[in-house]
Amino acid sequence: MQQMEPKNKNFLTPKQLEDEFGISISKQNKMRMQKNQNSTNSLPFIKIG
């Protein structure tokens, strides 16, 4: 599968977020879950594509 980079630099891919901030992809998935969306530790996201 080809890796796509966002054209808009305001967005990061999960891999870029892991590289920049050290948050593993599995931890990101947990932070994006519906049950966490109202907590202070939630991770906002937009699905593109």
Number of C-alpha atoms within 10 A of each C-alpha: 3 4 6 7 11 11 8 7 7 6 14 15 13 16 12 14 15 16 11 10 8 11 14 13 15 10 12 17 11 13 18 15 12 9 10 14 13 9 9 7 10 16 16 11 12 6 4 6 3
